[in-house]
Amino acid sequence: MSGSGFARLPQPPYYAVIFSSRRNGRGEADYAAAADAMFELVQRQPGFLGAESTRGADGFGITVAYFDSEENIRAWRNHAAHAATRERGKREWYEHFEVRAAKVERAYGGP
């Protein structure tokens, strides 16, 4: 996924969709292309604020996508291309995944 590093976000409140997954090691090139396409698409979605993503050599990864509202999270979830890619991921790329959504009420950084 492009855009690695820290997302530049507004002051809270906003929402985080946390996608934790373990890849099964199959279809690496297809997965990378689909992930890039989804990142390009989500950046054009109303209410998308940014994303942070990382994946370890063992196939475990976490992507956090930030949105301004629950309505815009639902719209992204229901987007036809995203839904099709999500279903493909279940069939072809993921050993296991978890999705969690949370309202961010406080945020700070450092050092």
CNS distance restraints for C-alpha pairs under 8 A (distance, minus, plus):
assign (resid   1 and name CA) (resid  32 and name CA) 7.38 0.50 0.50
assign (resid   1 and name CA) (resid  35 and name CA) 5.89 0.50 0.50
assign (resid   1 and name CA) (resid  36 and name CA) 5.19 0.50 0.50
assign (resid   1 and name CA) (resid  39 and name CA) 6.56 0.50 0.50
assign (resid   1 and name CA) (resid  53 and name CA) 7.39 0.50 0.50
assign (resid   2 and name CA) (resid  36 and name CA) 6.70 0.50 0.50
assign (resid   2 and name CA) (resid  39 and name CA) 7.19 0.50 0.50
assign (resid   3 and name CA) (resid  51 and name CA) 7.45 0.50 0.50
assign (resid   3 and name CA) (resid  52 and name CA) 7.45 0.50 0.50
assign (resid   4 and name CA) (resid  51 and name CA) 7.86 0.50 0.50
assign (resid   4 and name CA) (resid  52 and name CA) 5.96 0.50 0.50
assign (resid   4 and name CA) (resid  53 and name CA) 6.11 0.50 0.50
assign (resid   4 and name CA) (resid  54 and name CA) 7.61 0.50 0.50
assign (resid   5 and name CA) (resid  52 and name CA) 6.09 0.50 0.50
assign (resid   5 and name CA) (resid  53 and name CA) 7.46 0.50 0.50
assign (resid   6 and name CA) (resid  51 and name CA) 7.72 0.50 0.50
assign (resid   6 and name CA) (resid  52 and name CA) 5.98 0.50 0.50
assign (resid   7 and name CA) (resid  50 and name CA) 5.31 0.50 0.50
assign (resid   7 and name CA) (resid  51 and name CA) 5.58 0.50 0.50
assign (resid   7 and name CA) (resid  52 and name CA) 5.96 0.50 0.50
assign (resid   8 and name CA) (resid  49 and name CA) 7.80 0.50 0.50
assign (resid   8 and name CA) (resid  50 and name CA) 6.73 0.50 0.50
assign (resid   9 and name CA) (resid  49 and name CA) 6.33 0.50 0.50
assign (resid   9 and name CA) (resid  50 and name CA) 6.87 0.50 0.50
assign (resid  11 and name CA) (resid 107 and name CA) 7.50 0.50 0.50
assign (resid  12 and name CA) (resid 104 and name CA) 6.13 0.50 0.50
assign (resid  12 and name CA) (resid 105 and name CA) 5.33 0.50 0.50
assign (resid  12 and name CA) (resid 106 and name CA) 5.95 0.50 0.50
assign (resid  12 and name CA) (resid 107 and name CA) 6.84 0.50 0.50
assign (resid  13 and name CA) (resid  68 and name CA) 7.89 0.50 0.50
assign (resid  13 and name CA) (resid 103 and name CA) 6.84 0.50 0.50
assign (resid  13 and name CA) (resid 104 and name CA) 5.44 0.50 0.50
assign (resid  13 and name CA) (resid 105 and name CA) 4.78 0.50 0.50
assign (resid  13 and name CA) (resid 106 and name CA) 7.15 0.50 0.50
assign (resid  14 and name CA) (resid  66 and name CA) 7.06 0.50 0.50
assign (resid  14 and name CA) (resid  67 and name CA) 6.10 0.50 0.50
assign (resid  14 and name CA) (resid  68 and name CA) 4.91 0.50 0.50
assign (resid  14 and name CA) (resid  69 and name CA) 6.54 0.50 0.50
assign (resid  14 and name CA) (resid 103 and name CA) 5.90 0.50 0.50
assign (resid  14 and name CA) (resid 104 and name CA) 5.35 0.50 0.50
assign (resid  14 and name CA) (resid 105 and name CA) 7.10 0.50 0.50
assign (resid  15 and name CA) (resid  66 and name CA) 5.54 0.50 0.50
assign (resid  15 and name CA) (resid  67 and name CA) 5.16 0.50 0.50
assign (resid  15 and name CA) (resid  68 and name CA) 6.02 0.50 0.50
assign (resid  15 and name CA) (resid  69 and name CA) 6.33 0.50 0.50
assign (resid  15 and name CA) (resid  70 and name CA) 7.12 0.50 0.50
assign (resid  15 and name CA) (resid 101 and name CA) 7.10 0.50 0.50
assign (resid  15 and name CA) (resid 102 and name CA) 5.67 0.50 0.50
assign (resid  15 and name CA) (resid 103 and name CA) 4.43 0.50 0.50
assign (resid  15 and name CA) (resid 104 and name CA) 5.49 0.50 0.50
assign (resid  16 and name CA) (resid  64 and name CA) 6.22 0.50 0.50
assign (resid  16 and name CA) (resid  65 and name CA) 5.66 0.50 0.50
assign (resid  16 and name CA) (resid  66 and name CA) 4.54 0.50 0.50
assign (resid  16 and name CA) (resid  67 and name CA) 6.42 0.50 0.50
assign (resid  16 and name CA) (resid 101 and name CA) 5.63 0.50 0.50
assign (resid  16 and name CA) (resid 102 and name CA) 5.28 0.50 0.50
assign (resid  16 and name CA) (resid 103 and name CA) 6.30 0.50 0.50
assign (resid  16 and name CA) (resid 104 and name CA) 6.73 0.50 0.50
assign (resid  17 and name CA) (resid  64 and name CA) 5.52 0.50 0.50
assign (resid  17 and name CA) (resid  65 and name CA) 5.18 0.50 0.50
assign (resid  17 and name CA) (resid  66 and name CA) 6.33 0.50 0.50
assign (resid  17 and name CA) (resid  67 and name CA) 7.95 0.50 0.50
assign (resid  17 and name CA) (resid  73 and name CA) 7.92 0.50 0.50
assign (resid  17 and name CA) (resid  99 and name CA) 6.95 0.50 0.50
assign (resid  17 and name CA) (resid 100 and name CA) 5.73 0.50 0.50
assign (resid  17 and name CA) (resid 101 and name CA) 4.39 0.50 0.50
assign (resid  17 and name CA) (resid 102 and name CA) 6.55 0.50 0.50
assign (resid  18 and name CA) (resid  62 and name CA) 6.97 0.50 0.50
assign (resid  18 and name CA) (resid  63 and name CA) 5.93 0.50 0.50
assign (resid  18 and name CA) (resid  64 and name CA) 4.49 0.50 0.50
assign (resid  18 and name CA) (resid  65 and name CA) 6.61 0.50 0.50
assign (resid  18 and name CA) (resid  98 and name CA) 7.95 0.50 0.50
assign (resid  18 and name CA) (resid  99 and name CA) 5.62 0.50 0.50
assign (resid  18 and name CA) (resid 100 and name CA) 5.04 0.50 0.50
assign (resid  18 and name CA) (resid 101 and name CA) 6.08 0.50 0.50
assign (resid  19 and name CA) (resid  62 and name CA) 5.59 0.50 0.50
assign (resid  19 and name CA) (resid  63 and name CA) 5.16 0.50 0.50
assign (resid  19 and name CA) (resid  64 and name CA) 6.21 0.50 0.50
assign (resid  19 and name CA) (resid  97 and name CA) 7.10 0.50 0.50
assign (resid  19 and name CA) (resid  98 and name CA) 5.86 0.50 0.50
assign (resid  19 and name CA) (resid  99 and name CA) 4.66 0.50 0.50
assign (resid  19 and name CA) (resid 100 and name CA) 6.62 0.50 0.50
assign (resid  20 and name CA) (resid  60 and name CA) 7.41 0.50 0.50
assign (resid  20 and name CA) (resid  61 and name CA) 5.73 0.50 0.50
assign (resid  20 and name CA) (resid  62 and name CA) 4.41 0.50 0.50
assign (resid  20 and name CA) (resid  63 and name CA) 6.54 0.50 0.50
assign (resid  20 and name CA) (resid  97 and name CA) 5.52 0.50 0.50
assign (resid  20 and name CA) (resid  98 and name CA) 5.22 0.50 0.50
assign (resid  20 and name CA) (resid  99 and name CA) 6.48 0.50 0.50
assign (resid  21 and name CA) (resid  59 and name CA) 7.88 0.50 0.50
assign (resid  21 and name CA) (resid  60 and name CA) 5.63 0.50 0.50
assign (resid  21 and name CA) (resid  61 and name CA) 5.37 0.50 0.50
assign (resid  21 and name CA) (resid  62 and name CA) 6.44 0.50 0.50
assign (resid  21 and name CA) (resid  94 and name CA) 6.75 0.50 0.50
assign (resid  21 and name CA) (resid  95 and name CA) 7.62 0.50 0.50
assign (resid  21 and name CA) (resid  96 and name CA) 5.74 0.50 0.50
assign (resid  21 and name CA) (resid  97 and name CA) 4.07 0.50 0.50
assign (resid  21 and name CA) (resid  98 and name CA) 6.37 0.50 0.50
assign (resid  22 and name CA) (resid  59 and name CA) 5.20 0.50 0.50
assign (resid  22 and name CA) (resid  60 and name CA) 4.25 0.50 0.50
assign (resid  22 and name CA) (resid  61 and name CA) 6.32 0.50 0.50
assign (resid  22 and name CA) (resid  94 and name CA) 5.86 0.50 0.50
assign (resid  22 and name CA) (resid  95 and name CA) 5.54 0.50 0.50
assign (resid  22 and name CA) (resid  96 and name CA) 5.43 0.50 0.50
assign (resid  22 and name CA) (resid  97 and name CA) 6.30 0.50 0.50
assign (resid  23 and name CA) (resid  59 and name CA) 4.88 0.50 0.50
assign (resid  23 and name CA) (resid  60 and name CA) 6.42 0.50 0.50
assign (resid  23 and name CA) (resid  93 and name CA) 5.68 0.50 0.50
assign (resid  23 and name CA) (resid  94 and name CA) 4.47 0.50 0.50
assign (resid  23 and name CA) (resid  95 and name CA) 5.46 0.50 0.50
assign (resid  23 and name CA) (resid  96 and name CA) 7.29 0.50 0.50
assign (resid  24 and name CA) (resid  59 and name CA) 7.16 0.50 0.50
assign (resid  24 and name CA) (resid  93 and name CA) 5.69 0.50 0.50
assign (resid  24 and name CA) (resid  94 and name CA) 5.33 0.50 0.50
assign (resid  24 and name CA) (resid  95 and name CA) 4.94 0.50 0.50
assign (resid  25 and name CA) (resid  59 and name CA) 7.14 0.50 0.50
assign (resid  25 and name CA) (resid  93 and name CA) 7.06 0.50 0.50
assign (resid  26 and name CA) (resid  92 and name CA) 7.13 0.50 0.50
assign (resid  26 and name CA) (resid  93 and name CA) 6.08 0.50 0.50
assign (resid  27 and name CA) (resid  31 and name CA) 5.96 0.50 0.50
assign (resid  27 and name CA) (resid  92 and name CA) 7.37 0.50 0.50
assign (resid  27 and name CA) (resid  93 and name CA) 6.77 0.50 0.50
assign (resid  28 and name CA) (resid  32 and name CA) 6.14 0.50 0.50
assign (resid  29 and name CA) (resid  33 and name CA) 6.27 0.50 0.50
assign (resid  30 and name CA) (resid  34 and name CA) 6.13 0.50 0.50
assign (resid  31 and name CA) (resid  35 and name CA) 6.02 0.50 0.50
assign (resid  31 and name CA) (resid  93 and name CA) 7.03 0.50 0.50
assign (resid  32 and name CA) (resid  36 and name CA) 6.16 0.50 0.50
assign (resid  33 and name CA) (resid  37 and name CA) 6.17 0.50 0.50
assign (resid  34 and name CA) (resid  38 and name CA) 6.10 0.50 0.50
assign (resid  34 and name CA) (resid  85 and name CA) 7.11 0.50 0.50
assign (resid  35 and name CA) (resid  39 and name CA) 6.17 0.50 0.50
assign (resid  36 and name CA) (resid  40 and name CA) 6.22 0.50 0.50
assign (resid  37 and name CA) (resid  41 and name CA) 6.17 0.50 0.50
assign (resid  38 and name CA) (resid  42 and name CA) 5.99 0.50 0.50
assign (resid  38 and name CA) (resid  82 and name CA) 6.71 0.50 0.50
assign (resid  39 and name CA) (resid  43 and name CA) 6.27 0.50 0.50
assign (resid  40 and name CA) (resid  44 and name CA) 7.15 0.50 0.50
assign (resid  41 and name CA) (resid  45 and name CA) 6.91 0.50 0.50
assign (resid  42 and name CA) (resid  48 and name CA) 6.81 0.50 0.50
assign (resid  42 and name CA) (resid  76 and name CA) 7.34 0.50 0.50
assign (resid  43 and name CA) (resid  48 and name CA) 6.25 0.50 0.50
assign (resid  43 and name CA) (resid  49 and name CA) 7.97 0.50 0.50
assign (resid  43 and name CA) (resid  50 and name CA) 7.50 0.50 0.50
assign (resid  44 and name CA) (resid  48 and name CA) 7.49 0.50 0.50
assign (resid  45 and name CA) (resid  72 and name CA) 7.96 0.50 0.50
assign (resid  45 and name CA) (resid  76 and name CA) 7.06 0.50 0.50
assign (resid  46 and name CA) (resid  72 and name CA) 6.46 0.50 0.50
assign (resid  47 and name CA) (resid  67 and name CA) 5.26 0.50 0.50
assign (resid  47 and name CA) (resid  68 and name CA) 4.99 0.50 0.50
assign (resid  47 and name CA) (resid  69 and name CA) 6.79 0.50 0.50
assign (resid  47 and name CA) (resid  72 and name CA) 5.72 0.50 0.50
assign (resid  48 and name CA) (resid  65 and name CA) 7.70 0.50 0.50
assign (resid  48 and name CA) (resid  66 and name CA) 6.12 0.50 0.50
assign (resid  48 and name CA) (resid  67 and name CA) 4.57 0.50 0.50
assign (resid  48 and name CA) (resid  68 and name CA) 6.61 0.50 0.50
assign (resid  48 and name CA) (resid  72 and name CA) 7.58 0.50 0.50
assign (resid  49 and name CA) (resid  65 and name CA) 7.65 0.50 0.50
assign (resid  49 and name CA) (resid  66 and name CA) 5.22 0.50 0.50
assign (resid  49 and name CA) (resid  67 and name CA) 5.22 0.50 0.50
assign (resid  49 and name CA) (resid  68 and name CA) 6.78 0.50 0.50
assign (resid  50 and name CA) (resid  65 and name CA) 6.02 0.50 0.50
assign (resid  50 and name CA) (resid  66 and name CA) 5.37 0.50 0.50
assign (resid  50 and name CA) (resid  67 and name CA) 7.45 0.50 0.50
assign (resid  51 and name CA) (resid  63 and name CA) 7.00 0.50 0.50
assign (resid  51 and name CA) (resid  64 and name CA) 5.48 0.50 0.50
assign (resid  51 and name CA) (resid  65 and name CA) 4.32 0.50 0.50
assign (resid  51 and name CA) (resid  66 and name CA) 5.96 0.50 0.50
assign (resid  52 and name CA) (resid  63 and name CA) 5.66 0.50 0.50
assign (resid  52 and name CA) (resid  64 and name CA) 5.27 0.50 0.50
assign (resid  52 and name CA) (resid  65 and name CA) 6.65 0.50 0.50
assign (resid  53 and name CA) (resid  61 and name CA) 7.39 0.50 0.50
assign (resid  53 and name CA) (resid  62 and name CA) 5.68 0.50 0.50
assign (resid  53 and name CA) (resid  63 and name CA) 4.13 0.50 0.50
assign (resid  53 and name CA) (resid  64 and name CA) 6.32 0.50 0.50
assign (resid  54 and name CA) (resid  61 and name CA) 5.51 0.50 0.50
assign (resid  54 and name CA) (resid  62 and name CA) 5.63 0.50 0.50
assign (resid  54 and name CA) (resid  63 and name CA) 6.50 0.50 0.50
assign (resid  55 and name CA) (resid  59 and name CA) 6.37 0.50 0.50
assign (resid  55 and name CA) (resid  60 and name CA) 5.64 0.50 0.50
assign (resid  55 and name CA) (resid  61 and name CA) 3.88 0.50 0.50
assign (resid  55 and name CA) (resid  62 and name CA) 6.47 0.50 0.50
assign (resid  56 and name CA) (resid  60 and name CA) 5.51 0.50 0.50
assign (resid  56 and name CA) (resid  61 and name CA) 6.14 0.50 0.50
assign (resid  67 and name CA) (resid  72 and name CA) 6.74 0.50 0.50
assign (resid  67 and name CA) (resid  73 and name CA) 6.45 0.50 0.50
assign (resid  68 and name CA) (resid  72 and name CA) 7.04 0.50 0.50
assign (resid  69 and name CA) (resid  73 and name CA) 6.50 0.50 0.50
assign (resid  70 and name CA) (resid  74 and name CA) 6.26 0.50 0.50
assign (resid  71 and name CA) (resid  75 and name CA) 6.24 0.50 0.50
assign (resid  72 and name CA) (resid  76 and name CA) 6.20 0.50 0.50
assign (resid  73 and name CA) (resid  77 and name CA) 6.16 0.50 0.50
assign (resid  74 and name CA) (resid  78 and name CA) 6.09 0.50 0.50
assign (resid  75 and name CA) (resid  79 and name CA) 6.07 0.50 0.50
assign (resid  76 and name CA) (resid  82 and name CA) 7.17 0.50 0.50
assign (resid  77 and name CA) (resid  82 and name CA) 6.75 0.50 0.50
assign (resid  77 and name CA) (resid  83 and name CA) 6.55 0.50 0.50
assign (resid  78 and name CA) (resid  82 and name CA) 7.24 0.50 0.50
assign (resid  78 and name CA) (resid  83 and name CA) 6.17 0.50 0.50
assign (resid  79 and name CA) (resid  83 and name CA) 6.01 0.50 0.50
assign (resid  80 and name CA) (resid  84 and name CA) 6.18 0.50 0.50
assign (resid  81 and name CA) (resid  85 and name CA) 6.20 0.50 0.50
assign (resid  82 and name CA) (resid  86 and name CA) 5.97 0.50 0.50
assign (resid  83 and name CA) (resid  87 and name CA) 6.25 0.50 0.50
assign (resid  84 and name CA) (resid  88 and name CA) 6.26 0.50 0.50
assign (resid  85 and name CA) (resid  89 and name CA) 6.13 0.50 0.50
assign (resid  86 and name CA) (resid  90 and name CA) 6.47 0.50 0.50
assign (resid  87 and name CA) (resid  91 and name CA) 6.45 0.50 0.50
assign (resid  88 and name CA) (resid  92 and name CA) 5.84 0.50 0.50
assign (resid  88 and name CA) (resid  93 and name CA) 7.48 0.50 0.50
assign (resid  89 and name CA) (resid  93 and name CA) 4.83 0.50 0.50
assign (resid  89 and name CA) (resid  94 and name CA) 5.90 0.50 0.50
assign (resid  90 and name CA) (resid  94 and name CA) 5.71 0.50 0.50
